[in-house]
Structures are given as C-alpha cells and as structure tokens.
C-alpha cells in the first residue's frame, strides 16, 4: 500500500465529498498534532480546489492532560474570548470544517472527572455559536479519522504498534470506501440507499418507537410531530451536499424531549472527555434519566448527565443495522465516529434542528416548544445488539416492525 | 545519550534559567509541531514549578508555505483580531514566553518575496503590542532551539538525517552548557563574565564606534547619549532575572538612528521569512541603507528593507568575539539564535528601549527623539570576521581599541 497516495486520495475525498469545498471558501481543519501528515494533505487538496485560506488548528492531548491535572478548576473554566472567536468568526463567515477524530481513548484516564467536566463545559459554552451553526447545517462540515499509535494500540491490543496502525488504516480505508475504484461514486450509491430508508421512515410519520432486547432494554421513545429522519449526505442551507460523518451508516431523527420512558442498556463503551464509560444502564421517566448504573466510568457519566439542565434528556435517535460493515468487523473502535456507525444509538443533549420541519429557521424557544432538546452537549451512546427489536406506531396507528433481530425489517 | 533525560534537563533550564517562571504564572510556548516532545517536556517542568496554565501554540511551516503560495496578498495581509489577542492578552497579563526556534531555512524558498513580506508585515503589526512588551522587558521571555530534520540536514549536509539531528543536538547541548555538571551554575558564571564587559563599555560612554576589515567594511556608528550596553541575563521590570536567548554570547546596545555612515559587508547568511539572504553589502548614509547588493536573496532583502519607514535603519549593535564557542565550531547554523552568537552583528529595525537610560518608561516619541529606531521588524545580520577591528571614541575623546582581529582587545 502506497500510504502517501492513499492519504492523497483520502484527503481529496474529505475535501470534495466530505465538505464539498467551493472555490474561494475558507477551510478550517481541526486535528491532533499526531495527524499532521493528513492535515497537510487536506490543505494541499483544498488549495488545489481553490480554497481562499486553510486554517489548521493543532491540538495536543498530552499537553491538555497536563493542564487538566495541574490547572485549577477556575482556570479550566475560563475560556478566553479569542478562543471562541477563533472558531466562531470563520463559522459565521461560512467556512467549511474538517475535524480529524483520532483521540487516545485513555488520554485523560485518572484525571478527576470534575476537572474534565469543567473544561468540557467551558469549551462547549465558548463554542456554542460554532456548534449551533454546524448542527443546523449553516456550514458544511465533516468528521473523519486517521490512526494514531495510542488509539490503534487500544483497538488492536495484541499486535505491535506498527501493525496496529496498519490494521486501523486498513479498517478505515475499507469503511470510507477508499478501496473502491471510484470512492466518490461509491459514496453516491451508498447515500442513495440511505436516502431510500429515510423516505420510508418519513412517509410513516411514526408517533413512537419501542425498543426491546434480551440485555434488559425496554424503552419507548415518542417522536415529535413534524420530525424528519436524516442520514447519508445532507444539504447545507444553500443546497450544497455534504457528508458530516465519514463513515456513516445511520439514519436519525429527534425524540420528543419529555416523552422517553423505560430502560436502555449500553452495548459499547462511550469515550467522553478522554475517559471510558462502559456497561451502563439508564432509566428514563418523562424524558429524563432518573436512575443509572455503570461498571466503568460512573463518575464521568454522572458529570456528563449533570453538564446542564437538559444534558440528561435525549437529542437523537439513530438506527444502524447490526449487519452494517463496521459492526461486522466486530471491532470496538473506542471512537464514536466508528462505534456509532456500528450500532443503533441515542444521544444525550442537543437535538439537530434539521430533524424537525423548518427547524433551521426556528428560535431556540420554538424548537423547545416543538419537543426538541437543547444542551451544550451532544453525546452519542450505543445500544444496538444482534437481538434488538424496534416497532413503531405510525401516523395511522398501525404497529410496524422496523428492526428485527438487530437488522432492518423493512 | 539518554535523550529523554537530556530533554528534561533542557526543559528545566529553559523554565528556570530562561524565563525564571514564578509560581502561579502563565507560560506561553511557541513551537513548530516537529518539536512537540520538547514542548511537552517544558509544559511538564512548568507545571512542576507551579505554572497557573501553559498555553502551547503549534505552528507548521508546511501548511504555512501552502498558504503563502496559494492565498492572495489580501488574505495574507488580513490578520484576524483573535490572532493578535491570542498573544497580546497573555503578554499584557504578564505571562512568560518560551519560543522554540527550529525553522527549516528553506521553508519558503521560491515563494514570491512580496507574499512572504505581506504576511510577515501583517503578523508583526498584529503582534506589535506583544513584541513591545517583550523588547522592553515587561515580560520574561526566552528563545531556545531543538533540532528538526530539515534544519539539521541544512547544517550537516553530508551525513544521514539521523546523524545530522544527533550532531545538531550535540552542538546545541554544548553551547547551552547542558553538558556541565550544574548547567544553572555554569550560566551564572557565564553571565558574570558578560556583565564585566558591560561594565567596561558602559563606563566608557562611547560616542562612536568605527568598524573595519579586509572584506570591505568601513563603517562608523554613533551611539546616542545615555545608551546602555546589555548582554547575558537581563532583568524584568520587577527585578527578576531572565535569559532572553539561550545560547547568548553577545553584548549589545542601540545605535543613533540617523548617524550611521559607511559600508558593511555580511559575514554569514541571514534567514528571513524562510528565505536565505547571503553575501550582501550595505551602504549607509545618515543612518539609512542607501545602496545594497546581495549574491543570494536580493529580492527578500529589498522587501525586508522596505517593510516600513525605518526598517532600513539600524536598531542594534552587538559585539561577539570571533573566539566565541559557537564561532569556533565553524558551523553555519542557518538560524539567527546561533549565528548571531557566533559573530558581531547589527540589526535592521526596532531598537530595544532597555538600551537607553529609562527607555522602558519613555513613549515612542521620546525614544525617537533620543535617537532610538522604531519599526515593526527587528532582524539581526552578521558582520563579524576574524580580522574585524573596532575602535571607539569615548566620553573624554580618547580613541580606544575595543576589538582587535575579531576578538576583545579590552
């Protein structure tokens, strides 16, 4: 495998199919320092496509861990104005954003949860405008991954670091369809398939979904009137197509904030703020998590749910068949981008305005009144299993089997 | 050599002896991404010493070159407010700054000089407040180097990359006195020697210096009344000692802006904005460069001198004996931090306010009226040779030999 050539192809896919960069547009790249090769390849491709400017923001989890360990909660909570501006300015001016997701799953292991939480909270607040513009498709953005040594070793524990990195590259190239003769056409075909599912789900106008499996999940999620299922490529406010996640296998909508009831059991670990939360169970009443347990990362989960008033309510319902290629790899990636696309999932926190009719043009109050959730966080967690069943009650009161034994029944 | 252990010692030297970081102080680190190992080591040492927060700013010359090549002059000239703030805020609040100098001397070779110049100029303007606070010792700062592959290969062309990096490490460790049993004590001793020279020069109150050598240098530089020679460790406005350059071998003061006359010939290449300027000759009249030639980088030199109104006047006169350890290594480092400490040099652009009595408390207008130069640039260039003679006329009108055949005559 000629890695430089593959990197170039991958960068081109991110620029063209990911964010669909237009001539004279600014591109922002957010990346861990370890991934500078890929960031450089993206910048080169972007300029080739006529980018006005490429802004690269390097982050370093080792420095960040030192800061989390040593700085006071007060310092961690204090995000300077320039930091907000360094994101918000470009988003307001209509940039595209490529974020490279490649964190060390154990980066902040052992750091007191309240410090990580204070920092995450301050960061989310500082970047609220940027996140809102992303989540309402006012800007085109994509999340894409490359292996780092620590991440690869977490996924493939039993082989050498070099081999682990190569294996992770191989998995990534596979699921982002880079081995296909024409990756861009392969993405078009894949998107068309996802869009078919959307059409079915949107036509049914489900009032509620009921989840059950042998792990103990028994959860009813009502959907708000006017909800919209999304998935595959999306369209920016100005009609330009983009792929927010590469890979992506999910179709998703928003739940009715205060109408989720029952119990759900996690099926994969969730990495939050550099800490692992695993084997957890949540009980919902009128939309809110009223009880929970976790075999690993209980404190981190607690802090996550306490982030703000509505962090313990749901903002997303997503369907991914157990037969999806990422799921079939049987690999736990310890990275939401992959694990969420291997499994049905839900998300704590903010709903996507695009998941309700005309949501992009509603105020926050209007969205809340329609049943959408709002929070400074949006955190996916996995619940899909090979025996998950989902039935829906549609607009005519009919009971429809949507998932049977972990896969599409439609 | 246990490189990790050496890195730790080196980081400790930078934190303690370089910036003399105090408990609860913010440390800013500016570094090329290639040097992240050292940046992390510094951050760790800084937190050990009780830093309030360590802010690391990674830069990437490969991305920067792509931007210089592809972005318009208008885009390059447009520095956002957040960028200024991301430096100025911390400087105003009294941070320390460690800057890692390790650029690829050929990073921007072939990029049109007017693009590099537009960017450099905009950057200097955006950071004027930050630079002013540094140059007037309102904050404590240090410039220190670690090898990068490209830089090491430029210095040691004929060996493998690994060997070049090792050789450069060895040279650096030598000249920053890291091989000494107690590097901190070695620095104290070295500073004491430099301070002796300062005492002599300051007592003489020279009216002018006259430079001659066989290369064609015949230059007279008048010094303003009340000028002060500095060198070795300096003292921040609040009395705390720091070392702005590691290594440092120079003693320096400010010339009288409009009273430099004659011709001077360069003795080493000057790297400016990722381009090499070499073998150049400058003719001064009433302080200003009125004529110049350059065998390499003529356009870059021209742009440099045209940066602003006073970029073609001098702001610094520095004395370094030809016998200095860096000079004796006979290596051209292609890096100002080293090459300036191997050679007598001058600087285009701004003078240091600390080089005139009470300068730190003067307005820009007062400084100008005393004969100090002001510009958004400050660029050292080397003129020392083994046959350089310097004589001075002191306060009593006596002619004193200061340098004879490249070395101290006093």
Boltz contact constraints between the chains, C-beta under 6 A:
constraints:
  - contact:
      token1: [A, 33]
      token2: [B, 33]
      max_distance: 6.0
  - contact:
      token1: [A, 33]
      token2: [B, 36]
      max_distance: 6.0
  - contact:
      token1: [A, 33]
      token2: [B, 58]
      max_distance: 6.0
  - contact:
      token1: [A, 36]
      token2: [B, 33]
      max_distance: 6.0
  - contact:
      token1: [A, 40]
      token2: [B, 62]
      max_distance: 6.0
  - contact:
      token1: [A, 43]
      token2: [B, 63]
      max_distance: 6.0
  - contact:
      token1: [A, 43]
      token2: [B, 66]
      max_distance: 6.0
  - contact:
      token1: [A, 44]
      token2: [B, 66]
      max_distance: 6.0
  - contact:
      token1: [A, 47]
      token2: [B, 66]
      max_distance: 6.0
  - contact:
      token1: [A, 47]
      token2: [B, 70]
      max_distance: 6.0
  - contact:
      token1: [A, 53]
      token2: [B, 71]
      max_distance: 6.0
  - contact:
      token1: [A, 53]
      token2: [B, 75]
      max_distance: 6.0
  - contact:
      token1: [A, 56]
      token2: [B, 63]
      max_distance: 6.0
  - contact:
      token1: [A, 58]
      token2: [B, 33]
      max_distance: 6.0
  - contact:
      token1: [A, 58]
      token2: [B, 58]
      max_distance: 6.0
  - contact:
      token1: [A, 62]
      token2: [B, 40]
      max_distance: 6.0
  - contact:
      token1: [A, 63]
      token2: [B, 43]
      max_distance: 6.0
  - contact:
      token1: [A, 63]
      token2: [B, 56]
      max_distance: 6.0
  - contact:
      token1: [A, 66]
      token2: [B, 43]
      max_distance: 6.0
  - contact:
      token1: [A, 66]
      token2: [B, 44]
      max_distance: 6.0
  - contact:
      token1: [A, 66]
      token2: [B, 47]
      max_distance: 6.0
  - contact:
      token1: [A, 70]
      token2: [B, 47]
      max_distance: 6.0
  - contact:
      token1: [A, 71]
      token2: [B, 53]
      max_distance: 6.0
  - contact:
      token1: [A, 75]
      token2: [B, 53]
      max_distance: 6.0
  - contact:
      token1: [A, 82]
      token2: [B, 82]
      max_distance: 6.0
  - contact:
      token1: [A, 82]
      token2: [B, 85]
      max_distance: 6.0
  - contact:
      token1: [A, 82]
      token2: [B, 86]
      max_distance: 6.0
  - contact:
      token1: [A, 85]
      token2: [B, 82]
      max_distance: 6.0
  - contact:
      token1: [A, 86]
      token2: [B, 82]
      max_distance: 6.0
